[in-house]
Amino acid sequence: MNTPEPNPPYAQPQPQPQPYGPPHPSQPYPPQPYPSQPYGHPAPQGAYGPYVPEPLQMPRGAKATRILLFVIGGLYALVGPVLITVATAVDDLGKADASRAALYATGTFTLAVGIVALVVAALFRKGGNGIRITAVVIGGIMVANAVLALAAGQTGFMAGCVSGIVIVANCLKKDTVAWFKRPRG
């Protein structure tokens, strides 16, 4: 015959009865969940005004992303005009075909992405969720550019792919997201 155990190992703990009345003088009162300020009255201010916490420091991942955006934005801003100049030289040679239009389009797009990357990197210190999202888009453009180049048989764009992945990964980390969504004054 099975007899039930007095305290089975997986049973819910039984509440202990509480004594009536105020606690014994040697026992402190339990902590209050709310401050003891009356409703409608503000908390006391310090001698120099309300307490303002120090701003958070930019996380390491955000710093690395900012540096990558400066480097890549600078490179793109230099390569874009070179591609446009090459397209102009091809036009002057009289070879007006699809390659000239492709060079103009690629040069213009590269220059635009480079300028946007430089602006985003410069605004990283101020933060803002839009800056973080723009950095993610720039990283995605870099990855897509590298995948398209790889599909065309060019393997020289793998550094851009890795940089784009690092930018996206760092911008989606919790500490970076919290830093960009912090309250700013």
N, C-alpha and C positions, 0 to 999 in steps of 0.2 A: 504494500500500500504506500502510495506516494504522499508525503506530507509536504505542504508548501513551505518554501524557505521563508524565513522572516524578512530577509532583505535580498530579493533576487538581484543578480548582477546587472540586468538591463531594465530594471523597473525605474519609474519616475521617482525622484526624491520626494519624500513626504515633507510638507511644510512644518516647520517647528512652531509651536504656539508662542505668540508674543505676550510678554507680560503687560498687564494693564497699568496705566498711569505713566508719569514721566520716568525717563530712565534714571537709574541710580546715579548719584553724583560722580562716581568714578567712570561711568560710561558717557561718552560725548553724544550729543545729538547727531542724528544722521545729516549728511550734507544737504543743503537746500538746493532744489533744482533751478531756482530762479534767484536773481539778486534781491536783496531786501529793500529795493526801491519801491515806493508807492507808484501805482500806475499813473501815467501822465506826467511824471517828473523826470527830467533828464538826469543822466548819471553825472556825478561831479566832474568838473574839468580840472586839468592840471593848471599850474601857474602859467604855462605857455600855450594853452589851448588844448584841443582834443588830441588824443594819442593818434599819431599817423605812423603806421608801420613803415619800415625802410623798404624801398623797392627791391624786388627780387633781382638777383643777379642772373644774367643771361646764361642758360644751361650750356654745357660744353657742346652738345649736339647742335644747338642753334648757332654757336660761335663757329663751329666747323662748316655748317651750311652757309653762313654768311661769307666766310673766306672763299668757299667754293664758288659761290655766286659772283663774288668780285673777280676771281680769276677767270671763270668761264665767260662772264659778261665782257670782260676786257678782251679776251681772245675773240669772241664772236664780234665785238665791235670793231676789231682790227681786220678780221677775215671778211666781213660783209663788204666793206668798201673795196677790198682787193678783188672780190668776185665781180663786183659791179664794174671795176676798171677793166678786168679781163673781158667782160661782156662787151664793153665799149671797144676794146681792141679787136675783138672778133668782128664787131660790126664794121669797123674801119677797114678790115681786110676784105670786106664784101661777102663774107660768108653768113648771110642772113638766113639762118635756119632755126630749127627748134632749140638748138644748143644755146644760142644767144639769149633767147627768151628764158630758157631754164636758168642760165647763169644770172640774168637780171633778177628773176624771181627768188632764186636761192640767196643771192647777195642781199637783196632787200629784206627777206625774211630773217636771215642771219643777223643783219644789222639791227633789226627791230627787236629780236629776242635778246641780243646783247645789251641794248640800251635798257630794256625792261629789267633784265637781270641786275644791271648796275644800280638802277633806281631801287629795286626791291632790296638789294644788299645794303644800300645806304639807309633805307627805312627800317631795317631790322631792329635797331636799337629802340625805336619808338614802339614797336610791336603793333598789335592789331591783327585780328583774325584774317582780314583780307590780304595782308602781306604774307601770312603763312600759306594761305590757299594759293596765292599767285606763285610762291616759291614751289609748291607742289606741282602746279601746272607747268612751270619751267622745267622741273625735273622730269615730268612726264614727256614733254616735248623732246628733251634730250634722249630719253630712252627710246622713244618712237623713231627719232632720227637715226639712232644707232642700229635699231632693228631693220629699218628700211635700207640702210647702207649695207648691212650684213646680208640681206636678201639680194642685193645687187652684186654681191661678191666682194665687197670692200671690208676688210677686217680692221682698218685703222681707226674706226670710231668706237672701239670697245672701251677706251678710257672715258669717253663721253657717256657711254651706257652705265658704267660703274659710278661715275659722278652723279648722274641723274638718279640712280637707285639710292645712293647715299643721301642726296638732297631730300628725296621723297620719304625715306625711312626716318631721317632725323626730324623732319617737319611733322611726322605723325606720332612721334613718341609722346608719352603722357606729360613729361616735365616740360617739353617744348610747347605743347598745346596749352598747358596751364600758364606758361610764361606769356604767350601771346594773348590769352584771354584774361590776363590780370587787369584789375582796375587801374586806370591811368588818370592822373589829375592834371 
